[in-house]
Amino acid sequence: MNPVKSSRARAELASTYIAYILRYVYPILLLPFYARTLGATGYGVVLAGMSLSNSLMRFTSFGFPTVGGRDTVHSTSDAERATILSSQMTGRLLLCIPTGIFGIGAIALSPVLSEHPLLSGAAVLLGLLGSFNVGWYFTSTGRARRSVLIEVAGFVISLALIFTFVHQPSDLVWVFPLLLASCLGQLALAFGSIRREFSNWFSSIRDGIDLIHRSKVIFIFASTSVLMINASTYILSIFAPVTEVGAFGVAERLISVGLSLTMPAAQVLVPKVQYLVTVDPAKANRLARRILAFTLIGAIGAVACTMLLADWAVPFVLGKDFQQSVPVLKVFVLVLPLSVSNQWLALYFLIPRHRESLLARVGVANAIVNLLVAIPLAIHWGAMGMVAARLTGELTLLTALLFCLFRSGLIRQVFSTGDTVIALRPREE
């Protein structure tokens, strides 16, 4: 595999975007169906369950895809890749038990979810199984198009199940069991296609623990930024009525789709930048700056479109019951340029240079700010309070990252246009 071959990178990027469109945009296509079939209250429950499921998936993934992709792109033999796969399986399995217990406690803590134990239990299982997705492995080994086929299959299965069994508000209980069945089908296809690449399905417990240790710094950063994004609707379900959860959840879902559109590029381009940093840092910097310019232009365009179209588009698509989501969405969309800037600094600059410890320190500080702000604002102002907390968290994270870059002198590398090769610090594990 040649990670810097441009023609291959373009093909993989196009394939990965097709897969992510199916994964993240198709829920937007389903959003009107859910909203009109289940009503504002029922869809609020679904959004709270999805928030919990995504949060648990983030816990169980524990930064493994980033580490696995980085290890795989530098692997030189089938035996090395087999070792990476088996240790990834063991690491996830080790984290499933504490994460599952945490999920059960989270259901009990939320009045919205505790009223629907079957639905909520399926949401927990969906989060645990979702973390075993091997899309990172397909893209890191140059097989993004195979991942697309599997995503298409999952898309067809889930749509068929939802449209067949969900017809009225009382069918709310079947939403997550059906999504769980679709997830199982996708995993069967994915692992069936790479089963011969495993030497053993699981590594030793020691190897799994070692992977957890090597991934912990990345997880600390991810758990305090992306995890806060995923968990916002669930946190609100603890402190606010289901109507507020629905108003925020719809806006959060739309914003999450916008943010997720940067991730296909990350799956293909992050390994490319990581490789270039070791052989041609100046070229890596130029590529990273082009990525930032493209994503920022897209984020600003999304803000402008939302301000212009939200007042009539949301009620038209979802129904008048979701009118209260409009002001929430119009403020919430301001998070897009802040978030893509934070993602760029982390994925395309700091992680390729093995500055994960810096991300960890900033992430812990940001987590404290998020929690101190989110809970009182959610209690007193409901959906709009949680939006204010999210904006505060992203702005705090960006400020802290820029301060650390200036203080350490790394900011010069961000804007460096010369061809001088910059020496890297030793890897931080």
Secondary structure, 3 states (H helix, E strand, C coil): CCCCCHHHHHHHHHHHHHHHHHHHHHHHHHHHHHHHHHHHHHHHHHHHHHHHHHHHHHHHHCCHHHHHHHHHHCCCCHHHHHHHHHHHHHHHHHHHHHHHHHHHHHHHHCHHHHCCHHHHHHHHHHHHHHCCCCHHHHHHCCCHHHHHHHHHHHHHHHHHHHHHHCCCHHHHHHHHHHHHHHHHHHHHHHHHHHHHHCCCCCCCHHHHHHHHHHHHHHHHHHHHHHHHHHHHHHHHHHHCCHHHHHHHHHHHHHHHHHHHCCHHHHHHHHHHHHHHHHHCHHHHHHHHHHHHHHHHHHHHHHHHHHHHHHHHHHHHHHCHHHCCHHHHHHHHCCHHHHHHHHHHHHHHHHHHHCCHHHHHHHHHHHHHHHHHHHHHHHHHHHHHHHHHHHHHHHHHHHHHHHHHHHHHCCHHHHCCCCCCCCCCCCCCC
